[in-house]
Amino acid sequence: MKVTVIVRGSNRTCSPEKTYEAQSDSPLPLVFIDGTQRSGPEENVLLSVHDEGQRVEIWARHIATRVIVRRAGRYLALSVQLPEELALSGSSGLQLCARGCPASERLDPDAARGQALPREVAMARCRRHMPSVNLSAPYLDWCVFDVMTTGDGVVAEEFVAAAHSAQEDVVRLDPGSLNGTSPGFEPNAAFSAFSAGKTLLSILALLAALAATT
């Protein structure tokens, strides 16, 4: 699968349109599709490469927006930081699982329904990746859900890495957004991937786009 980031051209000549494309089965491109890394006056749009090519950041100065594309094993993770008014503009109000996830798609830890690993094992696996860093809700919830449904293998390892990377982006870009969040996971509740969907992370819109390799 593919992640495409389009920075549209501006009437104020801030920058011509720029497009970045990343495939889940290929290394992250280090340039826009036109072969450049910057455009516009004073490098108004700038692409930078980090972590030995495992993370690419695109900064659009004229709209105060930063896009981060990461590779986590065979998966891609996408985070976006942008002004709140820009995030809400054009919104239709539609949300994923606005009424809760169907019962058939929820995990029941007590009944061991729909899981490849017990909750306690998945919890330990998510915390073992970086013992010095505690995942906060919703990242711990996402990690535990993914590991419970995939088992303790290579795929689970990549999901764990993606959860830690997503939280790392939040802490770096908007550290105050995690203040007041719970440690994650309600032990007596049926569990779904969107159980932490009520948490609003300030102006940081985490698209959490994990694109599986085909």
C-alpha positions in Angstrom: 0.0 0.0 0.0 1.0 3.6 -0.4 1.0 6.9 1.6 0.7 10.0 -0.5 1.3 13.5 0.9 0.3 16.5 -1.4 1.3 20.0 -0.5 -0.9 22.1 -2.7 0.4 25.1 -4.5 -0.3 28.5 -3.0 -1.7 31.6 -4.8 0.8 33.6 -2.8 3.7 31.9 -4.6 4.8 30.3 -1.3 5.5 27.1 -3.1 4.5 25.1 -6.2 2.6 21.9 -5.5 4.8 19.1 -4.1 4.0 15.4 -3.8 5.6 12.7 -1.7 4.8 9.1 -2.1 6.0 6.1 0.1 5.3 2.4 -0.6 5.1 -0.1 2.2 7.2 -2.6 0.3 10.0 -0.1 -0.6 12.5 2.1 1.4 11.2 5.5 2.2 12.0 8.0 -0.6 14.3 10.7 0.5 12.9 13.3 -2.0 9.6 14.5 -3.4 8.5 12.8 -6.7 10.2 15.6 -8.7 13.5 14.7 -7.1 13.8 17.8 -4.8 13.7 18.3 -1.1 12.8 22.0 -0.8 10.9 24.7 -2.7 9.6 28.3 -2.4 11.2 31.4 -0.9 13.2 30.7 2.3 12.6 26.9 1.8 8.9 27.4 2.6 8.4 23.6 1.9 11.2 21.4 3.2 11.7 17.7 3.3 14.2 16.3 5.8 15.5 12.8 6.4 16.2 11.3 9.9 17.0 8.1 11.6 19.1 6.8 8.7 16.2 7.1 6.3 13.6 5.5 8.6 11.8 8.8 9.2 10.9 11.6 6.8 9.5 15.0 7.8 7.8 17.5 5.6 7.5 21.0 6.9 5.1 23.5 5.1 5.8 26.9 6.7 2.9 28.8 5.1 0.3 26.6 6.8 2.4 25.7 9.9 2.0 22.0 9.2 4.5 19.2 9.7 4.0 15.7 8.3 6.0 12.7 9.6 6.2 9.4 7.7 8.0 6.6 9.5 8.9 3.0 8.6 8.3 0.4 11.2 9.3 -2.9 9.7 6.9 -3.7 6.9 4.5 -0.9 8.0 4.3 2.8 7.5 3.2 5.2 10.2 1.9 8.7 9.6 1.6 11.6 12.0 0.5 15.2 11.2 0.8 18.4 13.3 -1.3 21.3 12.1 -3.3 24.3 13.4 -6.6 23.3 14.9 -8.6 25.5 12.6 -6.9 23.9 9.6 -7.7 20.4 11.0 -11.3 21.2 11.5 -11.9 23.1 8.2 -13.9 21.1 5.7 -14.7 18.4 8.3 -18.0 16.6 7.7 -18.2 15.5 11.3 -17.8 11.8 10.4 -15.8 9.7 12.8 -14.6 6.1 13.0 -16.6 4.0 15.5 -18.6 7.0 16.6 -21.2 4.7 18.2 -18.7 2.1 19.4 -17.3 -0.9 17.6 -19.6 -3.9 16.9 -19.5 -6.6 19.6 -18.2 -9.1 17.1 -15.1 -7.0 16.5 -14.2 -6.5 20.2 -11.8 -8.6 22.2 -13.1 -10.1 25.4 -10.0 -10.8 27.6 -11.9 -12.8 30.2 -13.5 -15.1 27.6 -10.3 -15.3 25.5 -12.3 -14.4 22.4 -10.6 -13.1 19.3 -7.1 -13.1 20.7 -3.8 -14.8 19.8 -2.1 -13.9 23.1 -3.5 -13.3 26.6 -3.8 -9.7 27.7 -1.0 -10.0 30.3 1.5 -11.4 27.8 0.7 -8.6 25.3 1.0 -6.0 28.0 4.4 -7.2 28.9 5.5 -7.4 25.3 4.5 -3.7 24.7 6.4 -2.6 27.8 9.5 -4.8 27.0 10.3 -3.0 23.8 11.6 0.1 25.6 11.5 -0.5 29.4 12.6 3.1 30.2 9.6 4.6 28.2 6.1 4.1 29.4 3.4 4.0 26.8 0.4 6.2 27.7 -3.2 5.8 26.6 -4.1 5.6 23.7 -0.7 4.2 22.6 -0.6 1.4 25.1 -4.2 0.4 24.2 -3.4 0.3 20.5 -0.2 -1.7 21.2 -1.9 -4.3 23.4 -4.8 -4.7 21.0 -2.5 -5.3 18.0 -0.2 -7.8 19.9 -3.2 -9.7 21.3 -4.7 -10.1 17.8 -1.4 -10.9 15.9 0.6 -13.0 18.5 4.2 -12.6 19.6 5.9 -12.7 16.3 7.6 -10.4 13.8 4.4 -8.6 13.0 3.7 -7.9 16.6 7.2 -6.6 17.1 6.6 -4.1 14.3 3.3 -3.0 15.8 5.0 -2.4 19.1 7.7 -0.3 17.4 5.0 1.7 15.6 3.2 2.5 18.9 6.4 3.7 20.5 7.2 5.8 17.4 3.8 7.4 17.4 4.1 8.4 21.0 7.6 9.7 20.4 6.2 12.0 17.7 3.6 13.4 20.1 6.1 14.0 22.9 8.4 15.8 20.6 5.9 17.9 18.7 3.3 18.6 21.4 4.5 17.4 24.8 1.6 18.9 26.7 -0.9 16.8 24.9 -0.3 13.8 27.0 -0.9 15.5 30.3 -3.7 14.0 32.2 -4.0 10.9 30.0 -4.5 7.6 31.8 -1.8 4.8 31.8 -4.0 2.9 29.4 -6.2 -0.2 29.4 -9.2 -0.8 31.5 -8.7 -4.3 32.9 -12.4 -5.3 33.2 -13.7 -3.9 29.9 -14.1 -5.6 26.6 -11.3 -4.2 24.5 -11.3 -2.7 21.0 -8.7 -0.8 19.0 -10.7 2.4 19.4 -11.2 2.2 23.2 -9.1 5.3 23.6 -10.8 7.2 20.9 -12.2 9.8 23.3 -8.8 11.2 23.9 -8.1 14.5 22.1 -4.5 15.1 21.5 -4.5 18.9 21.3 -3.7 20.1 17.8 -1.8 16.9 16.9 -3.8 14.8 14.5 -2.5 11.3 14.6 -3.7 9.6 11.5 -2.2 6.3 12.6 -2.0 5.1 9.1 -0.4 1.7 9.4 -0.2 0.4 5.8 0.4 -3.4 5.6 2.8 -4.8 3.0 0.9 -6.5 0.3 
